[in-house]
Amino acid sequence: MSVLTSVAAYAVPAASIWGIYSIGRFRSLAKAREILTDATEAGLTEPPSLHPAIDTDKCIGCNSCALACPEGNVLGIVEEKATLIDPTRCIGHGACAAACPVGAIQLVFGTEKRGMDIPWVSPEFQTNVPGIYIAGELGGMGLIRNAVTQGREAVENIARTLTDDPAAPDELDLFIVGAGPTGIAASLGATKAGLRFKTAEQDSLGGTVAHYPRGKVVMTAPVELPLYGTMDFRSVTKEELIALWTQVIDQTGVEIGYDERVISIDATETGFAIETSAGSYRAKKVLLAIGRRGSPRKLGVPGEDGTNVLYRLKDPEDHIGKRVLVVGGGDSALEAAIAMAETQRIEVTLSYRGEAFSRARKLNRDRIDELATSGQIDVMLASEVKEIAEKVSILRSDGIEEALPNDVVIICAGGVLPIPLLEKLGVEIERKHGTA
């Protein structure tokens, strides 16, 4: 075989492989740029929690970080460097940082543009106020795996302190605020440790997770749950996860006060006095296991306290045969309207004060346009709710008020951070601008 033939024998397959790789990389780069453009146009440029900060001087554009991310298409290569292409979908897995071969990624809170208020907590999850602990989303950890782990570890730390400094006979050992992933793990951990405790949840089991859209995949990594063992899920829907939590809570006999809102927490000589919508309690320690949304943001209009007003969509089928007004312009509002319109036999109106749904993802914006064009949703942009009555809402648009008949109003206007509660307790708040 001649030298030329030998070279050709290796060169042709190599060229084919290189060609296939180049085409694949070109498509990947184009897709990353498209996702980044869509996110930028929608104004979805600020990550909600812990996220990667990329040192472009160190980054070699190998794409290892993007491939490691369990969420997919959150990171991508743009102009030969790793970039957070869909920031609002980043939930702080941290797999990207571990996968980077050159140490170009640091996990941080907040950005230069948007600061993030994070309560100061010790490695044991205790704040600067002795006896007040914070774990989970409020402390910046939105990922379910991290929230569950922190809830478990916080209670283990609390139980150790109670050995040397026990609660008084008329006090609970621990009062847990919230029954989301952190609060569930903490409640199970407190049961396992034999603590006298109370858990109060202002909504339903699952906390923020219960607000996710139907069918949403909410977990991508195994985690240890007290009294249950390893939740060995790589992919599980919201409904499946809440069903598991419900089963575990029922089997272990853990009691949770649902629809019980905490009104105040005040220091006493030996611990804390807690007032809720259901009663009064005294506890040696308090664990705040609440989300960063806090309480739903209200419109502040007459009639908003009516029984026909909701702040999230639980199940579209609850509203079959009804006229429903959805208020809001973010993804939660659009997804609620879409879910009900697709259920059919629900008359859906979507009201938003803005001129366009600039804060929502392109996928949701496009679907709303399709449903509006087909007459399945009535979209009212540049409109504001001025009053809510039992069977009608008053909306103002272009300076004109009109009465819109409806049976249910679902307000998706985001949440109010529980900063006043923390400040009243004296908890130190740090504003992070892209720092760990």
Secondary structure, DSSP 8 states (H G I E B T S, - for coil): --HHHHHHHHHHHHHHHHHHHHHHHHHHHHHHHHHHHHHHHTT--S-SSSEEEE-TTT-----HHHHH-TTSSSEEEETTEEEESSGGG-----HHHHH-TT--EEEEBS-SSS-EEEE---TTSB-SSTTEEE-SGGGT--SHHHHHHHHHHHHHHHHHHHHHS---TTSEEEEEE--SHHHHHHHHHHHHTT--EEEEESS-TTGGGGGS-TT-EEE-S-EEETTTEEE--SSEEHHHHHHHHHHHHHHHT--EEET--EEEEEE-SSSEEEEETTEEEEEEEEEE---TTBEE-----TTTTSTTEESS-S-GGGGTTSEEEEE-SSHHHHHHHHHHHHH-S-EEEEEESSSS-TTS-HHHHHHHHHHHHTTSEEEEESEEEEEE-SSEEEEEETTEEEEEE-SEEEE---EE--HHHHHHHT--EEEESSB-
